[in-house]
Amino acid sequence: MTPILPGATIGFLGGGQLGRMTAFAARAMGYDIHVLDPDAACASRAVASRTITAGFNDVAAAVELARGCDVVTLEIEQIHPDVLDAVAAETALRPGRAPVYIIQDRIRQKQWLQQQGFPLGAFAAATTAQEVEDAVRAHGACIAKSTHGGYDGRGQVRLREPEQAAGAWEALGGRPCLVEQMVSIDYEISVLVARRPGGEMAVYPPSRNHHTGGILTWAVIPAVIPDAMTTQAQAMAAAIAERIGIVGLLAVECFVTTDGALLVNELAPRPHNTYHHSERGLATSQFEQLVRAVCDLPLGSTAVHAPSAIVNLLGEVWLQPHAPHITHALEVPGTRLHLYGKAGARAGRKMGHLSSVGDDAQQALGRVLESYRRLSPGTIASFDVHEPVLHSTI
């Protein structure tokens, strides 16, 4: 295949913060950027030379985007299949229609993973309230998830009793949903894989992650987990990327259970919140790596050159009586502030993140959590920012 060299134009389906940060990396490498997003004030607008304001189901707008680009990628998977087909008919679409179609529906995704033999927790596809109830009776405590969208804890309902099924079904809009058995989680990790059109792959070291209310709180690398678990997780992520045929990035979120089992949680065919620290501590950030992969350039090293960590900044930080204490936060050594250029803070909305580096993972994580505590003392109670002791025998 012929590489797409600097000077070419990369199109993005989606103009959120993931597109914005990838666009910065692409600009640094000499590429032009076009974006399609429903929000006229999307985060990527400031970086793109052209922004088309249209829905992710607007075929005509997607064709217009594609005709001006040498390659089109995405930063959100909820793109209508007709749009994916229309773009692919005009220009190179990477990651490609097939992997996105599998991943964008949680039931299809779980069933594909099961068919391929990858380890999963127990689950059921429910098309009625009765089937939700049956799943809870069969598996005990469960989480019911909408099949599309529902990121950051939204579109999810926890059920501990079968009698809660009708309410959960109604809360999820009375539409088909995925019902997953709740498992006993020791810790959470993710693995990021980059893959070129010809099949060459680069696998990142695992990231150790922590969530509060379904939203990522912090992530740190190295993950400080047993070497055998690192090897197992990387091999599994690479196998998933190869079998699903991704071109670009694939993030594989995993649970490690209290009895030591590694289970796949979810897949994402795009840059991932748990690898924002790659911009600070890894030889090649996930954003530059996506550009390399979709443009069919040699993939960059995934080596860790500095332990690094992030903490997400949600809208709550800006909804306090006092403005964020940015100067105090940046007094912590090794920290940086990353804001996404979004207008209108609201609860639960990702507005930015703090990052840090340190001599080891514990120091990097401690620094970024301390920076957060100084930035927004008023939100500590609602955001789990205690510092755990990282060690590989947990």
Secondary structure, 3 states (H helix, E strand, C coil): CCCCCCCCEEEEECCCHHHHHHHHHHHHHCCEEEEEECCCCCCCCCCCCEEEECCCCCHHHHHHHHHCCCEEEECCCCCCHHHHHHHHHHCEECCCHHHHHHHCCHHHHHHHHHHCCCCCCCEEEECCHHHHHHHHHHHCCEEEEECCCCCCCCCEEEECCHHHHHHHHHHCCCCCEEEEECCCEEEEEEEEEEECCCCCEEECCCEEEEEECCEEEEEEECCCCCHHHHHHHHHHHHHHHHHHCCCEEEEEEEEEECCCCEEEEEEECCCCHHHCCHHHHECCCHHHHHHHHHCCCCCCCCCECCCEEEEEEEHHHHCCCCCCCHHHHCCCCCEEEEECCCCCCCCCCEEEEEEEECCCHHHHHHHHHHHHHHHCHHHHHHCCCCCCCCCCCC
